[in-house]
Amino acid sequence: MHNSQLVDPFGRRITYLRLSVTDRCDFRCTYCMSEDMVFAPREQILSLEELYAVADAFIGLGVKRIRITGGEPLVRKNLLSLLTRLGERPELEDLAITSNGSQLAELAPQLRAAGVKRLNISLDSLQRERFAAFTRRDKLDQVLAGIDAACAAGFARIKLNTVVQKGRNDDEVLDLVEYAMGRGLDISFIEEMPLGSISSHQREQTFCSSDEVRQRIEQRYPLVRSNTVTGGPSRYWQVVGSDTRVGFISPHSHNFCGDCNRVRVTAEGKLVLCLGHDGALDLKSLMRAHPGDSRRLREALQQALQLKPERHHFDSHEQVQVVRFMSMTGG
């Protein structure tokens, strides 16, 4: 193994880091967290310096793409300083953010100026009451204004992410595709991930497979397979005659582990090798015991990679295996 790279036991090279900068959020989406979430005390969260040290170690080991996640990353104080430092790294081919869109009306131009190339924005409904039920916040207008601001700021690509649930928003699939097409955006439809115990719905009753969603779209818009590879788990289709690509993230129906090239670091500094497994390495303790020791950090990352599992085992009919919420892991 080339000693300056991250390669797992299955020969997969890790080139993509999802770095969570906070577990906090200004929404309370029902599939992501509970209404009365208890957030981690601030001293347990990585400082901006520590977050940069983690990113720097990964870049030194060949990571080319970093996606900043949360919680809602844009509620993190002084995040722009971290983004600006990362945006100046020539080795990084892609710096992206996943956001709920609530802060974008104000921050989109500053994010673009800091070097962020792409945005993913969560949008589960275009109907105000329904959006409020999903997010437990009545802020659809604020999010739509944020999407418009992002379009105006000139990012390379903007993608919407929609978690599809039968009987809750599956009847909006075409409306969402048309909304994306009207603005030249991409959109990914996501099968709900079985993470964290939730009380708002029974997952097997609301499960809507990617194939069902695709068939619904194709009744109105022909789709052709796209050769787009973004480094994430989406499988893309092009809407014929349009700029818009439609992606499907299918942890249940079309397992995407074979070419997994990514790892996550949570806001509390835990290295999560696989979303579907509970094992994690505590980078925070290592960094706080040995501040500034970048070589030790890189070696720890390389050793940890040898534990990356081959695949996850999600099943919508079984009890949840992983007992952390998405907001804790980083979207």
C-alpha positions, 0 to 999 in steps of 0.5 A: 500500500502506498503509504500516503493514501487511505486504502481499506481492506477491500482495495477501495481508496478513500478520496472523500471526507464528509466532515460534520461541523456541528450536531445542532440545527435550526430544524427538527426534521422527523427522520433526522432528530427528535423534537427535544434533542439534547445537543453535545456540550460545546467543549465536546465539539471539535474546534474550528482549528481541530476541524481544520487539522482533521481535514488537513490530515485527510488531504495529506492522505489523498482525499480530494473532496470534502463535504461539510455537513451537520446538523445544519453546518451554517449555524456553526459560528465563524464557519466561513473562516474554516471554509476559506482555509479549505478553499485555498487548498489546491489539492482539494478538487471539490468543497461542498456543503449539505444544508437545509437552506435556511441560512442561504439567503444571507450566506450564499454569496459568502460561501461561494467567495470562500471557495465552496463549489457545490451545494446540496439543499434538503427539500422534502416538500413544496407545500407549506403545511407539509414542509412544517410537519416534516421539519417541525418549523414553518420556514418553507419561504425562507428555504425557497428564498435561500435556493434562489440566492444560491442560484444567483451566487453561481455555484457549479452545481446545486442539488436538492435532496428529498427523502421520499416517504409513502403517504407523506410526500411521494405525491410531490415527486413530479412537482419537485422534479419540475421545480428543479428543472425550472431552475437548472438544478439536480435532485436526488430522491433518498430512501429513508435511512434506518438510523435512530429510533423515531416515533413519528412513523413506521418505516416499513409503512412509509418506505418508498423504493427508488424504482417506484419513484423513477417509474413515477417520473418516467410517466411524464419525463423520459430518463436516460442513465447518466454517467455522472459520478459525484463521489457520493452514493447517488445513481444519476439519470438525465431528464431528456431535453433538460439540464437536470439530473435525477439521482437516487440514493437507495441504501435498501433496494440497491446497495451502494457499498461496492465502490464506497470511497468515503468516511465521515467525521462527526462534530465530536471527532468520531471517525465513522467508517460506515453509516450502517455500523456503530464502530468509530475511532475517537480522533478528538481524544487523540488530538487533544492528547497530542496537539499539533501531532499531524503525523500521529493523526495520519497514522491513526487514520490509516490504521482505522481504515483497516477496520472499514467494513465491506458493506452495510446491512440496512433493512426497513423491516428490522429494528434499527441497528444503529442507535444514533440520529443522522444529526449526530453523524453528519448528513 
